[in-house]
Amino acid sequence: MLTVVFADIVGSTGLFERLGDARASQLMAQLTGTLGRVFEQHQGRVVKLLGDGVFAVFPDAGRAITACVTLQSRFRSEPLIPVGSDRPIQMQIGAECGEVIEIDGDCFGDAVNSAARLADLAGADQILTTQGVWNELVAAQRPLLRSLGPMHLRGKSTATHVYRVEWATDRDTEATAMGASMYTPAKHLALALTHKGRTQVFDVTAAGFTIGRSTEATLPVLDPRVSRVHATVCSRGGQIVLSDASSFGTWVYFGDQSEAVALRRTECYLVGYGQLSLGCKIDADKAPLVEFEVR
């Protein structure tokens, strides 16, 4: 049993576009070297440098989570803003524990795949992990984890119970892993939605709001593939829930993932950022798209 961590740099494609291949490649090499050193200081072993991230394994979940928190805290306290950019470097991290098969120095297994999917799903500055990691942590670390509930990770047939590590001291770190505290509402939930270049920020409440073709929808999206009431967005248990109510379905693309979570009269939690494709997949002709960002 090892704990697998994938740590990726957010928006690396944009950095290459702004800085050029040579300067961006040099920056990526410096950053991934820093990530590797932080992990090694916590007894992690770097399996691969991924160009814009690091794949590492740890002997136990406690050291892995401590390393991830240390890394995020360092980027928060010592922000690095590349020349030509107005935003600091940010990380998105996924961690999972399980059996790992090692072949010629590389590592394989379901835990490896899950950690990579969690890193894709995480938003900027986030660390996402699972029930398996929660089970392996000592009692003192468990209050850092806030339940996001079950989610369908790409490539897995069953839902995975996902947790977010509340690592920042200025964020709500109330324990939400088990029991009634899991359902304590957040103080404020907001969702930014962008459609056809126009961004609106909505306060998300238990009553919720609607997305659909109807002009009475909170966010109207005028396309024949979009149902009159296509989806609803509400808060539940301190999280933002998207529920599909359409005829043709909703595809949710988290972060920079190319594979979607497909909803057909089902629901999922919205975390980080991504895109909603209403009534068809994102590669369909003139697909009706709504970008989202949890704030």
N, C-alpha and C positions, 0 to 999 in steps of 0.2 A: 504494500500500500504506500503510494507516494502522493504528494500533492503537486499538481501540474499548474503552472501559471503562464499565461500569455499576456504580455504587456505591449500594447501597440501605441504608436504616436498618432494622435488625432489629426486628420487632414493632411497627411503626408503628400498626397497627390498635388494639393494646392501649393505646398512648399516648393515642389519641383517646378511647377509652372511659374512661380514668382521669382525663385532664386536661380533657376537654371540647373541642369543636371549635375554639373561639377560641384557647385557650391552646396547644393542640397544633399548630394551624396556624401560630401565631407561632413556636413552637419549630422546626417543620419548615423554615420560611423561613430562620431563622437558621442551622440546620445545613446546609442545602443551599447557602447562601451561603458557608459555611466550606469545604465540599467543593470548590466551584467555584474558590475562591481558591487552595487548595492545588494543584489541577490546573493552573491558569493559571501558577503559579510554576514548573511543570515543563514549560512550553510546550504544555500541553494546551489544547484549545478546548472550552468547554462548549456542547454542541449543544442540550440541553434540561435544564430543571429539572423533575423528575418528581413533585413533591409530597413524596415521601419518599425521594428519591434524585437522582442526577445521571447524565446520559449525556454522555460526553466522548470526544473523539478526540485522538490524539497522533501526532506525525510519525514516531515509532519506538517499538519495544517497550521499549527500555531506559528511556526517560523515563517511559513509562506505568507500568512495574513500580516504578520508584523513587517515583513519585507515590503509587501505591497503598500501598507500604510506609510512606512518610512519613505518610500518612493514618491507617493502622491504628496506627502507633506513637504518634501524637499522641493518639488516643482511649485508648490504653493508659496513657500517662504522665500525661495530664491528663483523667481520667475525668469525664464529665458525667452527673450523676444528676438527672433531672427531679424537681421537687417532686411528691410523691405517689407516687413510685416507689422501689423498693429496689434497682433494677438500673441500671448505667450504660448509656448509649447505646452500641450496638455496630453495626458495619458488616459487610455481606456484599458481596463485590466479584467481578466477572467481567471477564476481559480476553481479547480475541481480535484477531488481525491479519488483514488481507486487503484486497481491493478494496472501496471504499466509493463509492457514488453519492450525490452531493449535489444536492438539488432544493429551491430556495427556503429555503436555510439548514438544512434537515433532512437526515439521512443515512440511507441504506438499503443493504441488502446482506446477504449470508450472515454476514459477520463481525459485523454489528450484532445479528442474531438470536442468534448463538451466544454473544456476550458477555452478552446479557440472560438467556439460559438458564443460563449459568454462575453469574451472580449469584443467580438463583433457587435453584440447587443448593447454593451455598456455605452453610456454617454461620456462626454468629456469629464475628466476628474473622477470617474466612477470606478468602483471595484465591485464586480458581481460574482457571486459564488452560489453554492447549493446546500441542500440539507445535509449531504454527506460531509461537507466541510464543517458545518455547524455541529454535527454529531462528534467530530474529532477534536473540537476546540475545548480548552479548559473553561470552567465556569466564568472566569474573569473576563474572557474575550467575547463570550457569546452576546453580551449586551451591545456590542458594536454592530451586530447584524440586524437589519430590518427586513422583514418578510415582504416580498413582492408577490407571493402566491405562486401557483403553478403556471408555467409557460411552456410553450412548445418550441424546443430548439430545433433548428434545421437538421434533418437527418435522423431524428429520434422519433420513434413511433409513440412514445408515451410522454406525458407532461413531466417537466422537471420543476421541483420547488426551488425558486430562485430567491436569493437574499442579496441586498445591497449593503456593503460595508460603510457605515457612517463614520468615516475616519476624521473629518474636519471638526475642530473644536467649536467652530461657530455654527455647526449644523445640529439638528435634533438627533441626539444619539440615544434616545430612549429605547430600551430593549423591546423588540417586537418579535422575538423568535418563537415563543410559545405562549399560550394562555391569552387572557383577555387583552393584554397590552398590545398584542399583535394588531388589534383593530382600533387603536387610538388614532383619530384623524390627525392629519398634518395641520399645522396652523394655517397654511395657505397653499392652494394648488392652482397653478396657472398653466395654460396650454396655448402656445403660439401656433396659429394655423395660417399658412400662406397658400393662396390660390390665385393663379394668373397674375402673380407679381404683387398682390395686395396681402399684407400681413395684418391679422387681427389677433389680439391676445384676450383669451377668455378666462374668467375665474371659473374653476370647475367645482361644482357643488354636488351634493347628493341628488338634487333634482335634475341636474344635467342639462344638456342642450343637444340639438339635432343637426345633422348634416344630411342634405338631400336636395332633390330636384325642385321641390316645392319652394315657392317664393316665401312661404312662411317659415322655412327652416332657418335656424340660427345662422348657419353657413350654407347659403344656396350654391349648388354646383349644377349648372345647366348643361346636361348631357343626357341623351336618351338611354344610355346604359346605367345611369344613376337613378335609383328608386326615389319616389317622392319623399319618403322618410328612409334614407339609406342606412344611417348609423346613428347611434346615440353615444354621447360621452358624459360620464358622470364620475363622481368620486365614491370610493368604497374602501373602507379600511385604511384610509390614508393614502390611497393610490388612485391613479387615473385609469378608468376602465373604458375601452372602446367596445361597443356591442354592435354587431352587424344585424340589420333588420331588412336586408335587401333581397331582391329577386336573384341577382347574379353574383353577389359576394363582394368581399373587400379583401384586398391584398395589402399587408402591412410589411414594409421594408424598413428594418431597423438599421440605423447607422449607414454604413456603406455596403451592407450585405446585398448580394445579387439575388439571393433566394428569399422568398417572402413567407410570412405566416398567413395562410389562407383562412379567412373567416367566412363561414356560411351559416348564418343564424347562430353563431357562436361569438365568443368574446376573448379579449386579451388585455393585459396591462400595457399601457404606453410608458416607456422609459426612454430617456435620452432624446434622440432626434431620429428623423427618418422621413418616409413618404407613405401616404395612403393612396392606393390606386383603386378607384371606385368602379365596380362593375366589370372590370377586366384586369389582366396583368399589365405591368408597367410598360411592356414592349409592344402593346397593341397600338394601332394607329390613333394618334391624338388622344391617348388615354387621359381621362380626367384625374389629375393628380392634385393632392393636397400635401404640402410639406408640414411636418409637425416638429415642435420642440417643447419639451417639458421644462418649465421654469419654476 
